[in-house]
Amino acid sequence: QMCIRDSGINAEYGLFLPSLSLALLSAILKMGFVTRVVSLPFTVFKCPNMKLKVPEIAAPSAMTVFFLLFASYFLVCSGIIYDIIVEPPSIGSTQEGGAVKPIAFLQRINGQFIIEGLSAGFLFVLGGMGFIILDGANKKLLSERNRFLLILTGVIFIVAAYNLLVLFIRMKVPGYLQ
């Protein structure tokens, strides 16, 4: 065995492993095939001891994260995934008597025009902003007038978004909630 180790030849596996200790060689041979193949170059070559500095990336501010999440919420509620897969037109049209009329709402429940999705997504964001404004009205240091204005603005945003979304669904599906 000493002769095999000194020459660097392993008779059983036919590997050339220069100057390996017997313990390391037996550990490598007990590994799985893929692990053995991947770790083989590192037994012959020594990795350089490089002292690389890991780049420090500052954590984004809370408002940056909020804006990115809110923008992704808008895109998902707008149906951007549907728009990418199906590639619908931005707006539809119909021909009545010779004049072409634009149509903003596709008359199917499982389809949409791009403008329809974006406007519905905007209304979802408007309602979400209403809830965020209502939460902001809960701060201790606000004057009574500012608190009233924030509550009023938040309630108006929520009510407007809800009623416009119900109007959208009634335009899309005639006779809905009748």
N, C-alpha and C positions, 0 to 999 in steps of 0.2 A: 504494500500500500504506500509505503514511503516513496518508492520509486515512481509510482503512478502520480503522486502529488507533486514531486519535484519536476517531473517532465511536463506536467500540465496536461496530460492526456488521460481522459477517463475512458477506460476500455468498455464499460457497460453502455454508455450513451454516445460515445464517439465525439466528445466535446473537447475542445482545446481551451483549457482554463489556466492561464499562467498564474503562478504564485497564489493559489487559493488555499486557505486553511481547510483542514478536513471537516471542521464543524460547519463552515460556510458552505462547503461543497455538499455535505449531507443535507443541510437545510434547503438548498436550492433544488436538490433532487427530490425532496419530499413535497415540493410545491406542485400545484397543478401545471398543466402543460402551458397554458397561456401566460400564467404568471412567470413561469420559468423563462419563456421566450422573451417576455417584456423586460425582465430583470437581468437578462444575460449581458447586455451591453454595459450595464452598470457594475458588473463584476470585473470587467476588463478595463474600463475607463473610469477614472476618478472624476467626479463632478467638481468643478472649480468652486472654491469657497468665495462666492461673490456677496458683497454686502450692499445689496440694492435697497434703496429706501422705497417703502410703499408710499405711493402718492396719497396725500391726505385730501380727501374730497369733503368739503364742508357740507353738513346736512342742510337741505333746503329749509327755508322758513316755513312756518305753519301756513301762511297765506299762499305761498307757492304751491304747496301740496294740496290745499283746499281748491285753488283755482284749477289745477290739473285734474283733480277728481271731479269737480263740477263740470268742467269741459267734457270729460269722458262721459259723465252722466247725460249731458246734452246730446252727445253723438249717439250713445246707445239708445236713448229714448227717441231720437229722431229716426231710428231705423237705418243707420249707416251700414250695418252688416247686410241687411236686405238690399239696400241700394247697390252695394258692391257686387253682390251675387247675381241679382236679377237684372240690374242695369235698366231701371224704368226711365221713361222720359221725365224731364223736369216738370212739365205741365202737359195736360191733355187738351184735346180739342174735339169739337163736334161740328157738324155742318147742318145748319137748319136753313132751308130755303135758298141756299147759295152763299150765305154769309158764314164764315168760320167763327165759332164762339170758343173761347178758351174755357177749359174745365180744370178746377183746382183739386177736386176730390174724385178719386177713382171709385166707381159705384160697386166695388167688391169689398167685402170685409177683410179679406186676406191679401190685399194688394194696396199699393200707395204710389203716388207720384212723389218726386223728390221734394217739391215745395210743400206738399201736404205733411210729409214727415218732419221737415224742418220747422214748420209752424207749430205742429203738435209738440215737438221737442222744446221749442221756445216756451210754450205754455206750461209744460212740466217744470221747466227751470224757473219760470215766473212764480209758480206755486211754491216751489222749494225756497226761493228767495223770500217769499212771504213768511214762511215758517222761520227762516233765519232772522228776519227782521223782528218777528215776534219774540224770538229768543233774546235779541239784543235789547229789547225793551225791558228786560228783567234786571238790568244793571242797577246797582244801588245809587250811584252818584248822578243819575239823570234827574233833571227837573221834571216837574209834573207835566208841563207843556210838551217837552220833548218826548216823554214817555207816551203821552196821548197820541202825538203825531206818529211815532213808530208803531204803536198798536193799530192805529187807523190805516197806515200804509200797508202793514202786514196783512190785515184783514181784507183790505181792498185787493191786494195781489192774489190772495188765496181764493176769494170769491170770484174774481174776474177769471182766473185761470180755470177754476172748476166749471163755471158757466160756459165759457168759450169751448172747453173740451166737450161738454155735453152737447153744445150746438154743433161741433164738428162731427160727433158720432151720429147725431140726428140727420145731418146733411149726407153723411156717408151711407147710413142705413135708414131709409125713410120708414116712418112708423115706429121708431125705437122709443120706448118708454111712453107710449100713447095709450 
